[in-house]
Amino acid sequence: MSAVTDLEAQLKAAKNTGDLHASLMRLQSNKDFRKIIMEGFCQEECARYIVMAGDSELEQNERNDALNMAMAAGHLQRYLKLQERKYEHGPDLIQNLQVELERARREESSGEMEDGE
């Protein structure tokens, strides 16, 4: 694979990441997502699961299940934050890849000219 082809693939992937970042921002700003998932599940429902996890009247497997469900909110929130951080550098990466791609194309063109002369 040539340097140009490799950089083109990286640029395409970086642009796709930018699209995903825009989707993530739209999702997180969606009123229904915040109400149903972030408030309804991550706060209210998971608080109920925490209470269940400490209820000694429940079977151990029921308490374990409740604790695992409560932890799901933390996993979701961590995932969303990691994705947001990952996408923050997308514009800089795209710009750097475009510069590198142009340089690689010039080098490839100049190399073809020397071979053809």
C-alpha distance (Angstrom), angle and dihedral (degrees) to the residues before:
residue distance angle dihedral
M1 . . .
S2 3.78 . .
A3 3.78 123.1 .
V4 3.82 89.7 -111.5
T5 3.80 93.0 52.5
D6 3.80 91.3 47.1
L7 3.82 92.5 49.3
E8 3.81 91.2 46.8
A9 3.81 89.7 54.3
Q10 3.81 91.3 47.9
L11 3.81 91.0 48.7
K12 3.80 91.7 50.3
A13 3.81 90.6 50.3
A14 3.82 91.5 47.6
K15 3.81 91.3 51.2
N16 3.80 89.7 49.9
T17 3.80 88.0 52.2
G18 3.80 88.2 54.5
D19 3.79 89.7 54.2
L20 3.80 89.7 50.1
H21 3.79 90.4 50.7
A22 3.80 90.6 53.6
S23 3.81 89.0 49.9
L24 3.80 91.1 49.8
M25 3.80 91.7 50.7
R26 3.81 91.2 49.0
L27 3.80 90.7 48.6
Q28 3.78 93.8 49.7
S29 3.80 92.3 47.5
N30 3.82 92.1 49.1
K31 3.80 109.0 112.8
D32 3.80 93.6 -145.8
F33 3.82 92.7 50.5
R34 3.79 91.0 50.9
K35 3.81 92.3 46.1
I36 3.81 99.1 43.9
I37 3.81 103.5 30.9
M38 3.78 108.9 22.6
E39 3.81 98.4 35.6
G40 3.80 103.5 21.5
F41 3.78 98.6 42.2
C42 3.81 108.0 17.3
Q43 3.78 94.6 45.4
E44 3.80 114.1 18.6
E45 3.78 102.8 29.0
C46 3.78 94.4 40.4
A47 3.82 90.9 50.4
R48 3.81 87.1 56.2
Y49 3.81 89.7 49.8
I50 3.81 90.7 52.1
V51 3.81 90.1 54.1
M52 3.80 89.6 49.1
A53 3.81 91.2 49.2
G54 3.79 89.2 59.7
D55 3.81 96.3 43.7
S56 3.80 107.0 113.1
E57 3.81 91.1 -164.5
L58 3.81 90.0 69.5
E59 3.79 123.2 82.0
Q60 3.82 115.6 -98.8
N61 3.82 92.1 -111.3
E62 3.84 90.2 52.4
R63 3.80 90.5 50.6
N64 3.82 90.5 48.1
D65 3.80 90.9 49.8
A66 3.81 90.6 49.6
L67 3.80 91.5 50.1
N68 3.80 91.6 49.1
M69 3.80 91.0 50.8
A70 3.80 90.6 49.2
M71 3.80 90.2 51.9
A72 3.80 90.4 53.0
A73 3.80 89.7 76.5
G74 3.79 91.2 57.0
H75 3.79 91.1 48.6
L76 3.80 91.6 50.7
Q77 3.79 93.3 48.0
R78 3.81 91.9 47.2
Y79 3.81 90.6 49.3
L80 3.82 92.1 51.1
K81 3.82 91.8 49.0
L82 3.80 92.4 47.9
Q83 3.79 90.9 50.3
E84 3.78 91.3 48.7
R85 3.82 91.5 51.6
K86 3.77 91.3 46.2
Y87 3.79 91.5 53.6
E88 3.83 95.4 45.2
H89 3.79 91.4 81.1
G90 3.80 94.9 46.8
P91 3.83 98.0 100.9
D92 3.82 92.5 50.1
L93 3.79 91.0 46.5
I94 3.81 91.9 50.3
Q95 3.79 91.7 49.9
N96 3.82 92.5 48.2
L97 3.80 92.0 47.6
Q98 3.80 91.5 49.9
V99 3.81 90.4 53.1
E100 3.82 91.6 47.4
L101 3.80 91.5 46.6
E102 3.80 92.6 52.6
R103 3.80 90.5 48.8
A104 3.82 91.8 48.3
R105 3.81 91.0 48.9
R106 3.81 90.9 51.2
E107 3.80 91.1 48.7
E108 3.79 91.4 47.1
S109 3.82 91.1 48.8
S110 3.78 93.2 48.3
G111 3.82 89.8 48.3
E112 3.83 90.8 52.2
M113 3.79 90.7 49.4
E114 3.81 91.4 53.0
D115 3.80 91.1 48.3
G116 3.80 91.9 48.1
E117 3.79 96.0 49.1
